[in-house]
Amino acid sequence: MQTVLREHTWRGNLDAFNDILRGGFGTPDGGFVLVWQDHATSQHRLGLELYGTLVEIIREHGSGGSEAEDGVELILA
């Protein structure tokens, strides 16, 4: 799995993904909306455990999370 965020490439390390959500790696200042297209297919392909971990990490950076100041909103589409 590889995701490109502007000039930074994430290669699947969960700690690095968490750092990206904190900002400073091409993510917009003041937060952003992350729209996970076809999340049900991702859940099936990744498995429940990894999928759940990714969702949990993202939600920690949004409203009510321990790192809510990052302003990340997750939309599962």
PDB file as gemmi writes it, atoms N, CA and C in Angstrom:
CRYST1    1.000    1.000    1.000  90.00  90.00  90.00 P 1                      
ATOM      1  N   MET A   1       0.852  -1.165   0.000  1.00  0.00           N  
ATOM      2  CA  MET A   1       0.000   0.000   0.000  1.00  0.00           C  
ATOM      3  C   MET A   1       0.897   1.227   0.000  1.00  0.00           C  
ATOM      4  N   GLN A   2       0.601   2.190  -0.862  1.00  0.00           N  
ATOM      5  CA  GLN A   2       1.391   3.403  -0.931  1.00  0.00           C  
ATOM      6  C   GLN A   2       0.466   4.557  -1.247  1.00  0.00           C  
ATOM      7  N   THR A   3       0.594   5.624  -0.478  1.00  0.00           N  
ATOM      8  CA  THR A   3      -0.231   6.792  -0.656  1.00  0.00           C  
ATOM      9  C   THR A   3       0.665   8.015  -0.788  1.00  0.00           C  
ATOM     10  N   VAL A   4       0.382   8.874  -1.736  1.00  0.00           N  
ATOM     11  CA  VAL A   4       1.182  10.077  -1.927  1.00  0.00           C  
ATOM     12  C   VAL A   4       0.383  11.273  -1.445  1.00  0.00           C  
ATOM     13  N   LEU A   5       0.966  12.046  -0.521  1.00  0.00           N  
ATOM     14  CA  LEU A   5       0.380  13.279  -0.024  1.00  0.00           C  
ATOM     15  C   LEU A   5       1.311  14.411  -0.440  1.00  0.00           C  
ATOM     16  N   ARG A   6       0.933  15.097  -1.497  1.00  0.00           N  
ATOM     17  CA  ARG A   6       1.758  16.149  -2.092  1.00  0.00           C  
ATOM     18  C   ARG A   6       3.166  15.651  -2.297  1.00  0.00           C  
ATOM     19  N   GLU A   7       4.137  16.122  -1.508  1.00  0.00           N  
ATOM     20  CA  GLU A   7       5.528  15.759  -1.750  1.00  0.00           C  
ATOM     21  C   GLU A   7       6.024  14.639  -0.848  1.00  0.00           C  
ATOM     22  N   HIS A   8       5.175  14.091  -0.004  1.00  0.00           N  
ATOM     23  CA  HIS A   8       5.591  13.024   0.904  1.00  0.00           C  
ATOM     24  C   HIS A   8       4.936  11.714   0.486  1.00  0.00           C  
ATOM     25  N   THR A   9       5.696  10.638   0.513  1.00  0.00           N  
ATOM     26  CA  THR A   9       5.160   9.325   0.183  1.00  0.00           C  
ATOM     27  C   THR A   9       5.100   8.485   1.440  1.00  0.00           C  
ATOM     28  N   TRP A  10       3.941   7.937   1.732  1.00  0.00           N  
ATOM     29  CA  TRP A  10       3.755   7.037   2.874  1.00  0.00           C  
ATOM     30  C   TRP A  10       3.795   5.612   2.354  1.00  0.00           C  
ATOM     31  N   ARG A  11       4.615   4.771   2.992  1.00  0.00           N  
ATOM     32  CA  ARG A  11       4.808   3.403   2.529  1.00  0.00           C  
ATOM     33  C   ARG A  11       4.235   2.354   3.478  1.00  0.00           C  
ATOM     34  N   GLY A  12       3.252   2.713   4.295  1.00  0.00           N  
ATOM     35  CA  GLY A  12       2.535   1.719   5.066  1.00  0.00           C  
ATOM     36  C   GLY A  12       2.877   1.617   6.538  1.00  0.00           C  
ATOM     37  N   ASN A  13       3.859   2.359   7.049  1.00  0.00           N  
ATOM     38  CA  ASN A  13       4.180   2.324   8.465  1.00  0.00           C  
ATOM     39  C   ASN A  13       3.118   3.105   9.237  1.00  0.00           C  
ATOM     40  N   LEU A  14       2.480   2.468  10.240  1.00  0.00           N  
ATOM     41  CA  LEU A  14       1.378   3.108  10.963  1.00  0.00           C  
ATOM     42  C   LEU A  14       1.838   4.308  11.789  1.00  0.00           C  
ATOM     43  N   ASP A  15       3.036   4.265  12.354  1.00  0.00           N  
ATOM     44  CA  ASP A  15       3.548   5.417  13.086  1.00  0.00           C  
ATOM     45  C   ASP A  15       3.750   6.604  12.156  1.00  0.00           C  
ATOM     46  N   ALA A  16       4.253   6.334  10.955  1.00  0.00           N  
ATOM     47  CA  ALA A  16       4.454   7.398   9.974  1.00  0.00           C  
ATOM     48  C   ALA A  16       3.106   7.969   9.512  1.00  0.00           C  
ATOM     49  N   PHE A  17       2.109   7.120   9.351  1.00  0.00           N  
ATOM     50  CA  PHE A  17       0.776   7.575   8.980  1.00  0.00           C  
ATOM     51  C   PHE A  17       0.226   8.518  10.046  1.00  0.00           C  
ATOM     52  N   ASN A  18       0.403   8.154  11.301  1.00  0.00           N  
ATOM     53  CA  ASN A  18      -0.023   8.998  12.408  1.00  0.00           C  
ATOM     54  C   ASN A  18       0.683  10.350  12.356  1.00  0.00           C  
ATOM     55  N   ASP A  19       1.978  10.341  12.074  1.00  0.00           N  
ATOM     56  CA  ASP A  19       2.743  11.588  11.955  1.00  0.00           C  
ATOM     57  C   ASP A  19       2.219  12.454  10.821  1.00  0.00           C  
ATOM     58  N   ILE A  20       1.887  11.851   9.692  1.00  0.00           N  
ATOM     59  CA  ILE A  20       1.348  12.603   8.560  1.00  0.00           C  
ATOM     60  C   ILE A  20       0.069  13.330   8.949  1.00  0.00           C  
ATOM     61  N   LEU A  21      -0.786  12.670   9.708  1.00  0.00           N  
ATOM     62  CA  LEU A  21      -2.044  13.294  10.117  1.00  0.00           C  
ATOM     63  C   LEU A  21      -1.825  14.476  11.054  1.00  0.00           C  
ATOM     64  N   ARG A  22      -0.703  14.508  11.745  1.00  0.00           N  
ATOM     65  CA  ARG A  22      -0.368  15.633  12.624  1.00  0.00           C  
ATOM     66  C   ARG A  22      -0.020  16.880  11.816  1.00  0.00           C  
ATOM     67  N   GLY A  23       0.374  16.689  10.579  1.00  0.00           N  
ATOM     68  CA  GLY A  23       0.694  17.820   9.718  1.00  0.00           C  
ATOM     69  C   GLY A  23       2.182  17.963   9.471  1.00  0.00           C  
ATOM     70  N   GLY A  24       2.507  18.853   8.540  1.00  0.00           N  
ATOM     71  CA  GLY A  24       3.887  19.119   8.209  1.00  0.00           C  
ATOM     72  C   GLY A  24       4.443  18.247   7.095  1.00  0.00           C  
ATOM     73  N   PHE A  25       3.631  17.392   6.515  1.00  0.00           N  
ATOM     74  CA  PHE A  25       4.085  16.497   5.445  1.00  0.00           C  
ATOM     75  C   PHE A  25       3.243  16.710   4.184  1.00  0.00           C  
ATOM     76  N   GLY A  26       2.854  17.945   3.937  1.00  0.00           N  
ATOM     77  CA  GLY A  26       2.022  18.239   2.785  1.00  0.00           C  
ATOM     78  C   GLY A  26       0.545  18.284   3.110  1.00  0.00           C  
ATOM     79  N   THR A  27       0.194  18.040   4.367  1.00  0.00           N  
ATOM     80  CA  THR A  27      -1.208  18.145   4.762  1.00  0.00           C  
ATOM     81  C   THR A  27      -1.536  19.615   5.012  1.00  0.00           C  
ATOM     82  N   PRO A  28      -2.749  20.036   4.722  1.00  0.00           N  
ATOM     83  CA  PRO A  28      -3.114  21.445   4.866  1.00  0.00           C  
ATOM     84  C   PRO A  28      -3.091  21.904   6.325  1.00  0.00           C  
ATOM     85  N   ASP A  29      -2.619  23.144   6.538  1.00  0.00           N  
ATOM     86  CA  ASP A  29      -2.699  23.739   7.870  1.00  0.00           C  
ATOM     87  C   ASP A  29      -4.161  23.929   8.237  1.00  0.00           C  
ATOM     88  N   GLY A  30      -4.501  23.733   9.489  1.00  0.00           N  
ATOM     89  CA  GLY A  30      -5.869  23.950   9.944  1.00  0.00           C  
ATOM     90  C   GLY A  30      -6.784  22.763   9.728  1.00  0.00           C  
ATOM     91  N   GLY A  31      -6.237  21.628   9.330  1.00  0.00           N  
ATOM     92  CA  GLY A  31      -7.051  20.428   9.178  1.00  0.00           C  
ATOM     93  C   GLY A  31      -7.500  20.184   7.752  1.00  0.00           C  
ATOM     94  N   PHE A  32      -8.177  19.052   7.583  1.00  0.00           N  
ATOM     95  CA  PHE A  32      -8.661  18.671   6.262  1.00  0.00           C  
ATOM     96  C   PHE A  32      -9.688  17.555   6.403  1.00  0.00           C  
ATOM     97  N   VAL A  33     -10.399  17.304   5.328  1.00  0.00           N  
ATOM     98  CA  VAL A  33     -11.375  16.220   5.271  1.00  0.00           C  
ATOM     99  C   VAL A  33     -10.755  15.077   4.491  1.00  0.00           C  
ATOM    100  N   LEU A  34     -10.740  13.899   5.086  1.00  0.00           N  
ATOM    101  CA  LEU A  34     -10.240  12.698   4.430  1.00  0.00           C  
ATOM    102  C   LEU A  34     -11.458  11.870   4.040  1.00  0.00           C  
ATOM    103  N   VAL A  35     -11.686  11.723   2.744  1.00  0.00           N  
ATOM    104  CA  VAL A  35     -12.816  10.937   2.240  1.00  0.00           C  
ATOM    105  C   VAL A  35     -12.274   9.586   1.794  1.00  0.00           C  
ATOM    106  N   TRP A  36     -12.684   8.545   2.496  1.00  0.00           N  
ATOM    107  CA  TRP A  36     -12.235   7.184   2.181  1.00  0.00           C  
ATOM    108  C   TRP A  36     -13.268   6.565   1.255  1.00  0.00           C  
ATOM    109  N   GLN A  37     -12.970   6.607  -0.044  1.00  0.00           N  
ATOM    110  CA  GLN A  37     -13.866   6.059  -1.057  1.00  0.00           C  
ATOM    111  C   GLN A  37     -13.904   4.536  -0.961  1.00  0.00           C  
ATOM    112  N   ASP A  38     -15.066   3.974  -1.110  1.00  0.00           N  
ATOM    113  CA  ASP A  38     -15.253   2.520  -1.147  1.00  0.00           C  
ATOM    114  C   ASP A  38     -14.599   1.835   0.057  1.00  0.00           C  
ATOM    115  N   HIS A  39     -14.861   2.395   1.225  1.00  0.00           N  
ATOM    116  CA  HIS A  39     -14.248   1.890   2.455  1.00  0.00           C  
ATOM    117  C   HIS A  39     -14.613   0.436   2.742  1.00  0.00           C  
ATOM    118  N   ALA A  40     -15.772  -0.021   2.306  1.00  0.00           N  
ATOM    119  CA  ALA A  40     -16.168  -1.413   2.545  1.00  0.00           C  
ATOM    120  C   ALA A  40     -15.234  -2.382   1.822  1.00  0.00           C  
ATOM    121  N   THR A  41     -14.829  -2.033   0.615  1.00  0.00           N  
ATOM    122  CA  THR A  41     -13.865  -2.860  -0.116  1.00  0.00           C  
ATOM    123  C   THR A  41     -12.519  -2.846   0.606  1.00  0.00           C  
ATOM    124  N   SER A  42     -12.098  -1.677   1.078  1.00  0.00           N  
ATOM    125  CA  SER A  42     -10.846  -1.583   1.836  1.00  0.00           C  
ATOM    126  C   SER A  42     -10.909  -2.440   3.087  1.00  0.00           C  
ATOM    127  N   GLN A  43     -12.042  -2.398   3.767  1.00  0.00           N  
ATOM    128  CA  GLN A  43     -12.211  -3.195   4.988  1.00  0.00           C  
ATOM    129  C   GLN A  43     -12.043  -4.679   4.671  1.00  0.00           C  
ATOM    130  N   HIS A  44     -12.619  -5.114   3.584  1.00  0.00           N  
ATOM    131  CA  HIS A  44     -12.520  -6.517   3.180  1.00  0.00           C  
ATOM    132  C   HIS A  44     -11.077  -6.889   2.819  1.00  0.00           C  
ATOM    133  N   ARG A  45     -10.421  -6.038   2.050  1.00  0.00           N  
ATOM    134  CA  ARG A  45      -9.065  -6.346   1.575  1.00  0.00           C  
ATOM    135  C   ARG A  45      -8.010  -6.219   2.669  1.00  0.00           C  
ATOM    136  N   LEU A  46      -8.178  -5.232   3.550  1.00  0.00           N  
ATOM    137  CA  LEU A  46      -7.199  -5.029   4.614  1.00  0.00           C  
ATOM    138  C   LEU A  46      -7.403  -5.955   5.798  1.00  0.00           C  
ATOM    139  N   GLY A  47      -8.647  -6.411   5.973  1.00  0.00           N  
ATOM    140  CA  GLY A  47      -8.995  -7.190   7.157  1.00  0.00           C  
ATOM    141  C   GLY A  47      -9.520  -6.257   8.229  1.00  0.00           C  
ATOM    142  N   LEU A  48     -10.365  -6.788   9.092  1.00  0.00           N  
ATOM    143  CA  LEU A  48     -11.022  -5.961  10.105  1.00  0.00           C  
ATOM    144  C   LEU A  48     -10.034  -5.287  11.053  1.00  0.00           C  
ATOM    145  N   GLU A  49      -8.982  -5.997  11.440  1.00  0.00           N  
ATOM    146  CA  GLU A  49      -8.050  -5.447  12.423  1.00  0.00           C  
ATOM    147  C   GLU A  49      -7.294  -4.240  11.879  1.00  0.00           C  
ATOM    148  N   LEU A  50      -6.668  -4.368  10.715  1.00  0.00           N  
ATOM    149  CA  LEU A  50      -5.908  -3.257  10.150  1.00  0.00           C  
ATOM    150  C   LEU A  50      -6.828  -2.107   9.770  1.00  0.00           C  
ATOM    151  N   TYR A  51      -7.958  -2.419   9.167  1.00  0.00           N  
ATOM    152  CA  TYR A  51      -8.921  -1.379   8.804  1.00  0.00           C  
ATOM    153  C   TYR A  51      -9.344  -0.602  10.056  1.00  0.00           C  
ATOM    154  N   GLY A  52      -9.701  -1.323  11.114  1.00  0.00           N  
ATOM    155  CA  GLY A  52     -10.110  -0.685  12.362  1.00  0.00           C  
ATOM    156  C   GLY A  52      -9.011   0.170  12.960  1.00  0.00           C  
ATOM    157  N   THR A  53      -7.779  -0.298  12.877  1.00  0.00           N  
ATOM    158  CA  THR A  53      -6.643   0.468  13.390  1.00  0.00           C  
ATOM    159  C   THR A  53      -6.478   1.775  12.621  1.00  0.00           C  
ATOM    160  N   LEU A  54      -6.578   1.721  11.298  1.00  0.00           N  
ATOM    161  CA  LEU A  54      -6.457   2.934  10.482  1.00  0.00           C  
ATOM    162  C   LEU A  54      -7.564   3.936  10.798  1.00  0.00           C  
ATOM    163  N   VAL A  55      -8.790   3.450  10.909  1.00  0.00           N  
ATOM    164  CA  VAL A  55      -9.912   4.338  11.241  1.00  0.00           C  
ATOM    165  C   VAL A  55      -9.694   4.964  12.615  1.00  0.00           C  
ATOM    166  N   GLU A  56      -9.251   4.176  13.564  1.00  0.00           N  
ATOM    167  CA  GLU A  56      -8.998   4.681  14.924  1.00  0.00           C  
ATOM    168  C   GLU A  56      -7.918   5.756  14.922  1.00  0.00           C  
ATOM    169  N   ILE A  57      -6.831   5.510  14.192  1.00  0.00           N  
ATOM    170  CA  ILE A  57      -5.758   6.505  14.099  1.00  0.00           C  
ATOM    171  C   ILE A  57      -6.293   7.807  13.506  1.00  0.00           C  
ATOM    172  N   ILE A  58      -7.059   7.720  12.439  1.00  0.00           N  
ATOM    173  CA  ILE A  58      -7.602   8.920  11.792  1.00  0.00           C  
ATOM    174  C   ILE A  58      -8.533   9.653  12.749  1.00  0.00           C  
ATOM    175  N   ARG A  59      -9.406   8.948  13.426  1.00  0.00           N  
ATOM    176  CA  ARG A  59     -10.384   9.586  14.324  1.00  0.00           C  
ATOM    177  C   ARG A  59      -9.728  10.238  15.536  1.00  0.00           C  
ATOM    178  N   GLU A  60      -8.564   9.772  15.941  1.00  0.00           N  
ATOM    179  CA  GLU A  60      -7.836  10.415  17.044  1.00  0.00           C  
ATOM    180  C   GLU A  60      -7.426  11.844  16.683  1.00  0.00           C  
ATOM    181  N   HIS A  61      -7.353  12.138  15.389  1.00  0.00           N  
ATOM    182  CA  HIS A  61      -6.938  13.457  14.909  1.00  0.00           C  
ATOM    183  C   HIS A  61      -8.132  14.347  14.573  1.00  0.00           C  
ATOM    184  N   GLY A  62      -9.333  13.891  14.910  1.00  0.00           N  
ATOM    185  CA  GLY A  62     -10.541  14.653  14.625  1.00  0.00           C  
ATOM    186  C   GLY A  62     -11.291  15.022  15.889  1.00  0.00           C  
ATOM    187  N   SER A  63     -12.446  15.564  15.722  1.00  0.00           N  
ATOM    188  CA  SER A  63     -13.283  16.025  16.822  1.00  0.00           C  
ATOM    189  C   SER A  63     -13.469  14.932  17.877  1.00  0.00           C  
ATOM    190  N   GLY A  64     -13.137  15.267  19.119  1.00  0.00           N  
ATOM    191  CA  GLY A  64     -13.292  14.323  20.225  1.00  0.00           C  
ATOM    192  C   GLY A  64     -12.104  13.407  20.427  1.00  0.00           C  
ATOM    193  N   GLY A  65     -11.143  13.421  19.511  1.00  0.00           N  
ATOM    194  CA  GLY A  65      -9.961  12.573  19.630  1.00  0.00           C  
ATOM    195  C   GLY A  65      -8.884  13.237  20.481  1.00  0.00           C  
ATOM    196  N   SER A  66      -7.900  12.456  20.863  1.00  0.00           N  
ATOM    197  CA  SER A  66      -6.827  12.975  21.706  1.00  0.00           C  
ATOM    198  C   SER A  66      -5.934  13.989  20.979  1.00  0.00           C  
ATOM    199  N   GLU A  67      -5.998  14.012  19.650  1.00  0.00           N  
ATOM    200  CA  GLU A  67      -5.216  14.973  18.865  1.00  0.00           C  
ATOM    201  C   GLU A  67      -6.137  15.801  17.972  1.00  0.00           C  
ATOM    202  N   ALA A  68      -7.290  16.179  18.534  1.00  0.00           N  
ATOM    203  CA  ALA A  68      -8.334  16.893  17.798  1.00  0.00           C  
ATOM    204  C   ALA A  68      -7.853  18.216  17.214  1.00  0.00           C  
ATOM    205  N   GLU A  69      -6.795  18.790  17.793  1.00  0.00           N  
ATOM    206  CA  GLU A  69      -6.276  20.065  17.278  1.00  0.00           C  
ATOM    207  C   GLU A  69      -5.781  19.964  15.845  1.00  0.00           C  
ATOM    208  N   ASP A  70      -5.571  18.734  15.357  1.00  0.00           N  
ATOM    209  CA  ASP A  70      -5.129  18.548  13.973  1.00  0.00           C  
ATOM    210  C   ASP A  70      -6.261  18.765  12.967  1.00  0.00           C  
ATOM    211  N   GLY A  71      -7.507  18.668  13.420  1.00  0.00           N  
ATOM    212  CA  GLY A  71      -8.662  18.995  12.583  1.00  0.00           C  
ATOM    213  C   GLY A  71      -8.910  18.079  11.412  1.00  0.00           C  
ATOM    214  N   VAL A  72      -8.693  16.787  11.595  1.00  0.00           N  
ATOM    215  CA  VAL A  72      -8.920  15.831  10.508  1.00  0.00           C  
ATOM    216  C   VAL A  72     -10.330  15.255  10.643  1.00  0.00           C  
ATOM    217  N   GLU A  73     -11.103  15.381   9.584  1.00  0.00           N  
ATOM    218  CA  GLU A  73     -12.453  14.803   9.552  1.00  0.00           C  
ATOM    219  C   GLU A  73     -12.452  13.618   8.610  1.00  0.00           C  
ATOM    220  N   LEU A  74     -12.944  12.476   9.085  1.00  0.00           N  
ATOM    221  CA  LEU A  74     -13.012  11.258   8.269  1.00  0.00           C  
ATOM    222  C   LEU A  74     -14.438  11.055   7.769  1.00  0.00           C  
ATOM    223  N   ILE A  75     -14.560  10.878   6.475  1.00  0.00           N  
ATOM    224  CA  ILE A  75     -15.845  10.519   5.862  1.00  0.00           C  
ATOM    225  C   ILE A  75     -15.654   9.180   5.167  1.00  0.00           C  
ATOM    226  N   LEU A  76     -16.445   8.197   5.585  1.00  0.00           N  
ATOM    227  CA  LEU A  76     -16.404   6.871   4.970  1.00  0.00           C  
ATOM    228  C   LEU A  76     -17.467   6.830   3.885  1.00  0.00           C  
ATOM    229  N   ALA A  77     -17.034   6.770   2.623  1.00  0.00           N  
ATOM    230  CA  ALA A  77     -17.954   6.837   1.500  1.00  0.00           C  
ATOM    231  C   ALA A  77     -18.054   5.487   0.800  1.00  0.00           C  
TER     232      ALA A  77                                                      
END                                                                             
